[in-house]
């Protein structure tokens, strides 16, 4: 009996771990939109920080991100255990926020000129070069801002993950949420650290001495990295923004049953486009939702000060 009980326990644990692995993959896929944006945002947070302080700043933000998830994971488990009806509204709010954030980025591109963005970047660089500027205070300000941003993005990730495992046992929920929290923190900030030091690595390789073919190849590769690094950041930002519309729109369409059914019916009649049409329609819903939320937020911001006065 003891042996069979042990085997049954091992089988149960293996089943749970298999469920956790599958659900973690599903949750990671669903949160990829936030991940792309998280990468771009956090890599940009070190703009204006001295090169030798980039990694310490990333490490400080990573520790803040870990603390955020230590707060968010138990909170999500408590919601699932005591107020499970709140999961769907939280998902809808998270989806709407994703769409809003994505549309705000797009609107920023149209409302602010390239010259304005370049002027802002030049101010940051000037601040680093100015001996009268308190670099410690500048770093702390950036770290606090990045941790606040991470809290919002982490909350979105946890909410989306919770929606994926809402109907699963508590142990599975805890394992998947914890796994996603760890994977996302290590993955995001490991990649951010690599991205922010990419140009340093390229510069190092481009200055390699030697006349042999290998040394020449290293210099060429370093020069290629220096050219590619800015485009990588731009690509991350674009992909992250597009993914926010797709993921956010997907959350909203799944939350509104009639809309989800309508999209599925359209896909069935789309012939060869059936495999891509739901995704495109999710993205369209995301864009529309983002525009509506941004318009509402802008209106409130304009009206509220008048009411206060």
C-alpha positions in Angstrom: 0.0 0.0 0.0 2.8 2.4 0.9 4.5 1.7 -2.4 1.4 2.2 -4.4 0.6 5.4 -2.5 4.0 6.7 -3.2 3.7 5.9 -6.9 0.2 7.5 -6.9 1.7 10.6 -5.3 4.6 10.8 -7.8 2.0 10.4 -10.6 -0.1 13.2 -9.2 2.9 15.4 -8.8 4.0 14.6 -12.4 0.5 15.4 -13.7 0.5 18.7 -11.9 4.0 19.6 -13.2 2.9 18.7 -16.7 -0.1 20.9 -16.3 2.1 23.7 -15.0 4.5 23.4 -17.9 1.7 23.5 -20.5 -0.1 26.4 -18.7 3.1 28.3 -18.2 3.8 28.1 -22.0 0.2 29.3 -22.7 0.6 32.1 -20.2 4.0 33.1 -21.6 2.5 33.2 -25.1 -0.4 35.4 -24.0 1.9 37.8 -22.1 4.4 38.1 -25.0 2.9 41.5 -26.0 3.6 42.9 -22.6 7.1 41.4 -22.6 8.0 43.1 -25.9 6.9 46.4 -24.5 8.6 45.7 -21.1 11.9 45.1 -22.9 11.7 48.3 -24.9 10.6 50.5 -22.0 13.2 49.2 -19.5 16.0 49.4 -22.0 15.0 53.0 -22.6 15.0 53.7 -18.9 18.9 53.8 -18.8 19.0 56.6 -21.4 21.0 59.4 -19.8 22.8 57.1 -17.3 26.6 56.9 -17.4 27.8 53.8 -19.3 29.5 52.4 -16.2 26.3 52.7 -14.2 23.9 51.1 -16.7 24.2 47.6 -15.3 23.8 48.7 -11.6 20.7 50.7 -12.6 19.2 47.6 -14.4 20.0 45.5 -11.4 18.3 48.0 -9.1 15.2 48.0 -11.3 15.3 44.1 -11.4 15.2 44.0 -7.6 12.3 46.4 -7.6 10.5 44.2 -10.2 11.1 41.2 -8.0 9.5 43.0 -5.1 6.6 44.0 -7.3 5.9 40.3 -8.1 6.3 39.3 -4.5 3.3 41.6 -3.9 1.3 40.8 -7.0 1.5 37.0 -7.0 -0.1 36.5 -3.5 -2.6 39.2 -4.3 -3.6 37.4 -7.5 -3.9 34.1 -5.7 -6.1 35.7 -3.0 -8.4 37.2 -5.7 -8.7 33.8 -7.3 -9.5 32.1 -4.0 -11.9 34.6 -2.5 -13.3 36.8 -5.3 -12.9 34.8 -8.5 -15.6 36.8 -10.2 -13.1 39.7 -10.2 -10.7 37.9 -12.5 -12.6 38.7 -15.8 -13.1 42.5 -14.9 -9.4 42.7 -14.0 -8.5 41.1 -17.3 -10.7 43.5 -19.2 -9.2 46.5 -17.4 -5.7 45.1 -18.2 -6.6 44.6 -21.8 -8.0 48.1 -22.1 -4.9 49.5 -20.5 -2.7 47.6 -22.9 -4.6 49.1 -25.9 -4.5 52.5 -24.3 -0.8 52.3 -23.8 -0.2 51.1 -27.3 -2.4 53.9 -28.9 -0.7 56.5 -26.7 2.6 55.5 -28.2 1.3 55.7 -31.7 -0.3 59.1 -30.9 2.9 60.3 -29.5 4.7 59.7 -32.8 2.1 61.9 -34.6 1.8 64.6 -31.9 5.5 65.1 -31.2 8.1 65.8 -33.8 11.4 64.0 -34.3 13.2 67.2 -33.3 11.4 67.3 -29.9 12.4 63.7 -29.1 16.0 64.4 -30.2 16.0 67.6 -28.0 14.8 65.6 -25.0 17.5 62.9 -25.6 20.1 65.7 -25.9 19.0 67.1 -22.5 19.6 63.7 -20.9 23.1 63.4 -22.4 23.9 66.9 -21.3 22.8 66.1 -17.8 25.3 63.2 -17.6 28.1 65.4 -18.9 27.3 68.3 -16.4 29.3 68.0 -13.3 26.8 70.1 -11.3 24.0 67.5 -11.9 23.5 65.0 -9.0 23.9 61.8 -10.9 22.9 59.7 -7.9 19.6 61.6 -7.7 19.2 61.2 -11.5 19.7 57.5 -11.2 17.3 57.1 -8.2 14.6 59.1 -10.2 15.0 56.8 -13.2 15.0 53.6 -11.0 11.8 54.7 -9.2 10.1 55.5 -12.5 11.2 52.2 -14.0 9.9 50.3 -11.0 6.6 52.1 -11.2 6.3 51.2 -14.9 7.3 47.6 -14.1 4.6 47.4 -11.5 1.9 48.2 -14.1 3.4 45.8 -16.7 3.9 43.1 -14.1 0.2 43.5 -13.0 -0.9 43.0 -16.6 1.3 39.9 -16.9 0.0 38.4 -13.7 -3.7 39.3 -14.6 -3.4 37.6 -18.0 -1.7 34.6 -16.4 -4.4 34.4 -13.7 -7.0 34.4 -16.4 -5.3 31.4 -18.1 -5.3 29.3 -14.9 -8.4 30.7 -13.1 -10.2 27.3 -13.3 -7.2 25.2 -12.1 -6.4 23.9 -8.6 -4.7 26.4 -6.2 -1.4 24.5 -6.4 -1.3 24.7 -10.2 -2.2 28.4 -10.0 0.6 29.2 -7.5 3.1 27.2 -9.5 2.2 28.8 -12.9 2.1 32.4 -11.5 5.4 31.9 -9.6 7.0 30.4 -12.7 5.8 33.2 -15.0 7.0 35.8 -12.4 10.5 34.3 -12.2 10.8 33.7 -16.0 9.6 37.2 -16.9 11.9 38.9 -14.4 15.0 37.0 -15.3 14.2 37.0 -19.0 13.3 40.7 -19.3 16.1 42.1 -17.2 18.7 39.6 -18.5 17.8 40.8 -22.0 17.7 44.4 -21.0 21.2 44.1 -19.5 22.4 42.6 -22.8 20.7 45.2 -24.9 22.0 48.2 -23.0 25.6 46.8 -23.2 25.3 45.8 -26.8 26.8 49.0 -28.1 29.7 48.7 -25.6 30.4 45.1 -26.9 30.3 46.4 -30.4 32.7 49.2 -29.6 35.0 46.8 -27.9 35.1 44.4 -30.9 35.4 47.3 -33.4 38.6 48.3 -31.7 40.2 44.9 -31.7 43.9 45.0 -32.7 45.5 42.6 -35.1 46.0 42.1 -38.8 44.7 38.5 -39.1 41.5 37.5 -40.7 39.9 36.7 -37.3 40.7 40.1 -35.9 39.4 41.8 -39.0 36.2 39.7 -38.8 35.8 40.8 -35.1 36.1 44.5 -36.0 33.6 44.1 -38.8 31.2 42.3 -36.5 31.6 45.1 -33.9 30.9 47.7 -36.5 27.8 45.8 -37.5 26.6 45.7 -33.9 27.1 49.4 -33.5 25.0 50.0 -36.7 22.3 47.5 -35.8 21.8 48.4 -32.1 19.7 51.5 -32.6 17.5 49.6 -35.1 17.1 46.8 -32.6 15.6 49.2 -30.1 13.3 50.7 -32.7 12.2 47.2 -33.8 11.5 46.2 -30.2 9.4 49.3 -29.7 7.4 48.7 -32.9 6.8 44.9 -32.3 6.0 45.6 -28.6 3.4 48.2 -29.6 1.8 46.0 -32.2 1.7 43.1 -29.8 -0.1 45.3 -27.2 -2.9 45.9 -29.6 -3.1 42.2 -30.5 -2.9 40.9 -26.9 -5.1 43.7 -25.5 -7.7 43.4 -28.2 -7.7 39.6 -27.9 -8.4 39.9 -24.1 -11.3 42.3 -24.8 -12.9 40.2 -27.6 -12.7 37.1 -25.4 -14.3 39.0 -22.6 -17.3 40.1 -24.8 -18.9 36.8 -25.8 -21.0 38.2 -28.6 -18.0 39.9 -30.2 -15.8 36.8 -29.9 -18.5 34.7 -31.6 -18.9 37.2 -34.4 -15.1 37.2 -35.0 -15.1 33.4 -35.1 -18.0 33.3 -37.5 -16.3 35.8 -39.8 -13.1 33.7 -39.7 -15.1 30.6 -40.7 -16.3 32.4 -43.9 -12.9 33.9 -44.7 -11.6 30.9 -46.6 -7.7 31.0 -46.8 -7.6 34.0 -44.5 -9.3 32.1 -41.7 -6.1 31.5 -39.8 -5.0 35.2 -39.6 -8.3 37.0 -39.6 -9.1 36.6 -35.9 -5.7 38.0 -35.0 -6.1 41.0 -37.3 -9.6 41.7 -36.0 -8.3 41.4 -32.4 -5.7 44.0 -33.3 -8.4 46.3 -34.9 -10.5 46.0 -31.7 -7.3 46.9 -29.8 -6.7 50.0 -31.8 -10.3 51.2 -31.5 -10.4 50.5 -27.8 -7.0 52.3 -27.3 -8.4 55.3 -29.2 -11.6 55.4 -27.1 -9.7 55.1 -23.8 -7.1 57.7 -24.7 -9.9 60.1 -25.8 -11.7 59.5 -22.5 -8.5 60.0 -20.4 -7.6 63.2 -22.4 -11.2 64.6 -21.8 -11.0 63.8 -18.1 -7.6 65.5 -17.8 -8.9 68.6 -19.5 -12.2 68.8 -17.5 -10.9 67.8 -14.1 -8.7 70.9 -13.4 -11.8 73.1 -14.3 -13.9 71.2 -11.7 -11.2 71.6 -9.1 -11.1 75.4 -9.6 
